[in-house]
Amino acid sequence: MANAGTIQTFEDFVNVHGLLLAAAGIPHSLYRKLFEKLSTETFDGGNYFQVEPVDDGRQRRLVLTSDSIGKESNVFLVDHALSFRLSDAPKQLQEVPGLVERMASLMCVDTDVSSHLEDADDEGCELEGNKLSVTEIVEGEVQKVNKEGHGAVVWLELEDLDIDDDVFLSLDLPSKFPDLIALSLCGNKLKAPETIVNEIVKFKSLKALWLNNNPIIQNCDDSFSDAIILNCPSLEILNSSFTRKYTVWALGFCGGIYDKDNPGCGLDTDRSLQGLTSLDLSNRRIHSLQNKGFSPDSMPSLSYLNLRGNPLNDHTISDFRELLKVFTSLHALEVDIPGSLGDSAVEIAESIPNLSLLNGLSTTKVLESGKGVIDSVLLPCLPEWNAGEPLIDRVLNAMWLYLMSYRLADEEKIDETSIWYVMDELGSALRHSDEPNFRVSPFLYMPDGTLESAVSFTILWPTKNIQYGDECTRDYLFGIGEEKQRSARLTAWFHTPHPYFIREYEKHWQNLRSTSSSLVNKSSTTCSLAHSDGHPLRVYTDIPSVEDILTHPGFIITTDPKEADIIWTSMQVDEETKKAVGLNDQQYINQFPFEACLVMKHHLAETVQKAYGSPEWFQPTYNLETQLTAFIGDYYVREKDKTDNLWILKPWNMARTIDTTVTGNLSAIIRLMETGPKICQKYIEQPALFKGKKFDIRYIVLVRSISPLELFITDVFWVRLANNTYTLDEKSLFEYETHFTVMNYRGTLNHMNTPEFVKEFEQEHQVEWMDIHSRVKQMIRKVFESAALVHPEMQSPTARAMYGVDVMLDSSFKPKLLEVTYCPDCTRACKYDMEAVMGGGETVKARDFYNYVFGCLFLNETTHVSPL
């Protein structure tokens, strides 16, 4: 490998980045071209592609504008417009100037935000508060015409200027601009229908009128629109919708041919659509396409057509299909399914054979898949927001449609927290296809040969031959097939069939409800390991705190594991380990076989559900790797019923809340699967609070036997407090110190000893703690009973172990199980010289903890422990 600072040649580049290049899947033939572009920071995508708005500006697509590009013939750098660790997202959007505005534009969630007015020309009027008044704008347009001495104003935009009915009348626009063909009055304060109609009908040449976001639109019925359409003979577009009078001009407007700079009046429009390749007619309320302009003669080059969101009820299905068949260049179509072309994607693909893409999916794939989920997967989830909602909130909700992720690693370790990022405008315009023509992959370029110098990019390259005008697509779930729940995971970006998922949820729930088990315990007690001659038991441990704190006279520490009676270790001990270390089958080990059924979160959920279905003390929980379909159904049912729909995602086997997220965003939940396998558990939205803050409790459970089940709970327990006042405000979900309680690793640790907590909690809530404690003990026994029922193979005559059980109380003070942890070391609890109330009310130091643990497990002593 090249030394740091020596990435000068192509050979150096390959030597340093070889593993990254292979992992990214970049073809060998593109390595040199990639090196050249990385070393010179060449972003030349703009020379090959163009970003186009679709779905009425609510999303974008990427189109090839060069003549053609061959498979694996070029590679492009895509910059990252935003990179962050998930918890830092709100802070970064707030603090980086202009970032939230850029993200809002990229994610198409700013379409109702006022656009900036163009600077006034040299003869323009004075600015007042950086914004021209409506009078100044109108007079400026009049002066422009007078100065040039010819022509007329035909396109006028008077948006977001607080124009009310009186101001509108005072402007006398029909007299000043009699030749107007397009007038936008969006975002004003127009209210009186009769006043507005009487003024608007004076424009005899008006082709387009926009009154969106005025009170008159919300308060008037269809008769208002009908009156305008009836009395404006040339009107083709009203409030972004087509009238039945639309012509080539309206089609040209949607195709990007006609606008303020090229209004299209007085021109030969018969041939104006000849070069049009892409036409987005989504959400235009079009009833019929039987129109002179909508024909292959007018648009011979049309290759992409979006008809989503239109009634098109003047066509029969067969006539509509015949109409589209004659467009021989049309190979990409977007349409509602079910809708005016039919009820099935398969039917449409079969009836229009020249199509290669239907709603972004390969028609070949549609036909191969047949009828089913795919018919409903086709409609994209477009961002939604409320009027007046801050841009930052819109971005945080919409970002899951755009995010990608990677995780950093060096030779020593892998970073525990993933990096999420948004590609720049070009990369983010790549829409999904099951048969994509491009592939993307994150890539870290290390110009100095070290991770410290790394700069992140996304690499884009063609995987098929592509022609001018083709849409460029990628597979959002590259490498993920149905064996990994591909169709269900597409729900993150597309509308999938609610009934299908709800049925799967109901099957899952029925199985849980039908589960009921019980455990019959034999009356037995495990024997003490005490030597008859009084010699202490020899303990080998690799845990410093045990070695330091264990002072019980019945035990002595040994450094030789082969001579130990007890192996107390934080490492997994399997048969290979025993053989390598020289352990024998008579030595006692502080772990039970198959204990993963308790200490790994997905196995714990499976164990509890197999034993007891869905007990009250265990929140609804799904293993997203296998139960995503049922979870989505549960989510949809809650959404329909308007019940709590906040969830917590936890990695299968990570501690300290690493990669743990609280969210109610379905797309976020599905996308978070990408950073590792997780369970999704119903969040306890109404927990019991202590002084307004969230808390949980760590109980220590000692297991002497699985069959018969013999458990003890230490009379010491540890209360863990959040730092911030609890709230369900959406932004707070990103705040670790509001929703999480483990502060040993992050945040400021505010510790509280047990007796003080109990006393103050009883006073605050007027409850008896012993009643709560009794319910907790009953629940904990049920947890270990479930393991004994489902996994009797856990029993081992030479196993004794200690587990941590984390419990939260809901607002009714009922216990809820959070997790069970393998807990050979309580260093983090014991290092605090805290006092705890033990059995009988005696107060002791927590540093004596291991003396009680070892005494109970191996000598059958029950001081300061209680049987469960």
Summary of the structure (lengths in Angstrom):
residues: 868
radius of gyration: 34.1
end to end distance: 59.3
largest distance: 118.4
contacts: 2640
relative contact order: 0.08
helix: 35%
strand: 20%
